[in-house]
Amino acid sequence: MHTKEWVRELLIKELCGGAFVRYFGIDKTCFMLKEHYYWPSLSKDVEHFVRRCSTCQLAKSHLRPQGLYSPLPVPHGPWEDVGLDFITELPSTQRQKDSMMVVVDRFLKMAHFVAC
């Protein structure tokens, strides 16, 4: 494989499933690549890569279309259904804490913030 082809495949691979770990499909991948790069066979190369990538094929459901978003079930009591998220890269405190863990109770709509 020539250097030029290797670099093109690396760009497609990084966008398709590298650091993003998101499988956008052919059209979205082409669109995102065209924002910053150009080569004559870009669309054809992306299509070829996605069609032979087993992870892309598994990530894209052909049997069950995803359809419209549906709401989450309503919780019946406090702390039955919680969400967890992290806020990172904050300025360090005196105790060297630079992140926050956020726990949200969907029933009470209450959030707890834990320094980490």
N, C-alpha and C positions, 0 to 999 in steps of 0.2 A: 504494500500500500504506500502510495506516495505521501510525502509530508503534507501536501495541500489537502488530500482526501482525509488523512488522519486528523488534521485540525478541524475540518468540517464535521466529521463524525463526533469528535470530542465536544464541540460546541452543542451539537444536537443532543448528545448523551447527557451533558450537564444540565441543559434546560429541561429535558424530558424527565430525567429521574435522578439527577445528581444531588446537589445541595438542596434543591427545592423539594425533592421527593414528591412531586406532583406530576401526574400523567395527564397532560392537557389534550392529547389527541393531535391529529395532523394539522388541522386548521389553526388552532390556538398556538401550537408550537411554531408554525410558519410565521404567523403574525408577530410573535414575540421576537423571533430571530430577525425578521425584516426591519425591526425598529433599530437595530444596531449593525447588522451585517448584510452583505449582498454577495451572491455568486449566481451564475446563470442557472444552475440546476438545483437551487435551494429547495424548492417545493418537492421536486422529485426525490431528492436525497432524504428529506424529512419523511416523506411517505414510505420510502424503502426502509428506513430505520424503524419506524413505528410498526410497520407490518411484520418485521422479523424479530421485534423485541417481545419476548414472552411476558415480561412484567407489564408492558403497556397493554397487551391483549387481555391479561387477567384483570387489570385495573379498570378497563372499559367494559361495562356490562352490555352484551348484545342481547341477552335473553330477557332481562328485566330492565326496561327503561326507568330511569330514576323518577321521572315525573315531577310534580310540584312539591314544594316543601310542605311537610305536615307538622302540626304543632306537637310539642312534647306532651306526654301525659301529665295531668294535674296531680301533684302530690296530695296525699290525704292527711299528712301530719308533719310536724316539724322534724327536721334532720332526717327525713326519709329519702330525700332526693337533693344531693348537694353537687355543686360545681367546684372545680379546683383549677386554679391558674397561677402562674408565676409572673411577677414583674421583675425583670432583671436589669443589670447595668445601671443601678441607681447610684448616687453619690454615697460613699462609705460613711457610716456613722462612727462614733467614737469606739464602739465595740466591734468594728470591722464588719458590719452587716451591710451588704450592698444589693440585696434582693428582698422581695416580699412574696409570701405565699398568700393567696386570696382564696378563702373558702366562702362560698355563697350558698345559703339555704334557700331553695326556690319557694318553699311554702311560706316562710316568714319574710322573705325578701330581705334577709339580714346577711351582712358580710362581715367576716373576721379577717383581719390583716395580721400576718405573722412575719416578723422580721427574720431574715435568714442570712 
